[in-house]
Amino acid sequence: MAHGSVAPAALAGEDLDEFLGFRGAMGSVQWDAPPITKGRRFAALQAAEADGQGKVEANGFGWDDIDRGPPDDDVSWREFDATCEGADEAVSQRGAAGRKLTKAQREKLRDEEQLREARESIRKRGWTENEVKWRSWLARRGHDVMVNDWNLYKHVDGECTPPSRDPFWLNANEKPLPDYEAGNDGPDEDPEPILTNIMGEEIKPKYPPPRIKELKPLWVDVDGDALRQDGLGHKTENFYWRQTTSMVYLEVKVPEGTSARDLRVVMRPTHLTVSIGSESPLLDEELYMRIYVGSNADDNSSVWELQDKRCLVFHLVKWHRLEAGNVRDASRTWWRQCFVNEEPFEASVPPNPYYETRREK
């Protein structure tokens, strides 16, 4: 009898004749074969033979006396289990309706099986939902980013609290951190904490932050009265100039943030013009004396430059100078004023400090 089957009711009378007629002749039955040497029936027959009776009443036995085979944990059932597993797999490959599954359906079944295994593994480990989310994120993209409690919100969607026992959890702090991104920093707010690695060492930026240069007001260290008294130059609100025996240095104030490309500078021997784009000129003045404009190939030509995007500096070469050989005395090179419309110096001859500037280059 098959393993695990239910014993049918006993056949007798017409039912037995019908069964034999349906099954046909029973000539193939080996009546001379030795009986099964196991079970209660065999034990009863042996006991009857030992007592000399020779036979046993048929009414003393029933279906419960039939041997049902080895127990369930016997190794002999493994072959049948493998056959059943193969049949189940075939059924899963073909589906409930007997049709062969597509590749997408097989992948879906495989994913469902993996999901069930993962849930069972999580259940056995006792992980909470947050721990599962944290470890899942680490497996996907935690290998290429430095995570701490201040930038965690940038990488994880929703609430995700990493376990404190996890070595990847850096700088664990129970104190709630302020929202530095909101721009609501107050005078009593704690400063932004220092970033540290897993060893507690401070994480410094790869490159130092740009140095903020604080600029002083223009010409704050220039003594305009002394400069005018010595006959060397003049300082006003919009420009400042000084001179030597061969050069005139003129600085003109321009709007902060001005680019050199925006400036339009025109230098002529007796005129200077400075403007920004198509706006009205910032400077449009006639010079008191001639200058040597020169060319790009000339080392002694007059040039200009933009400093700190707020000051335009002219390096003007005097036309009358001793180096050019067109004057015999340094007094002939002295400028009483820079522009024609400017108020000249009170002195009519160069003061002594002017001659000392000859040594300046």
TABEL-V419206 format. One record per helix or strand of 3 or more residues. SS is the DSSP state (h for helix, s for strand). FROM is the first residue (numbers start at 1). TO is the last residue. Records with the same first field share a line. If there is no record, write none. Layout:
# TABEL-V419206
SS->FROM-TO / FROM-TO
This chain:
# TABEL-V419206
h->14-23 / 39-51 / 58-60 / 63-65 / 75-94 / 103-125 / 129-141 / 152-154 / 180-182 / 224-229 / 260-262 / 330-333 / 352-359
s->233-235 / 239-243 / 247-253 / 263-268 / 271-276 / 283-287 / 303-307 / 311-318
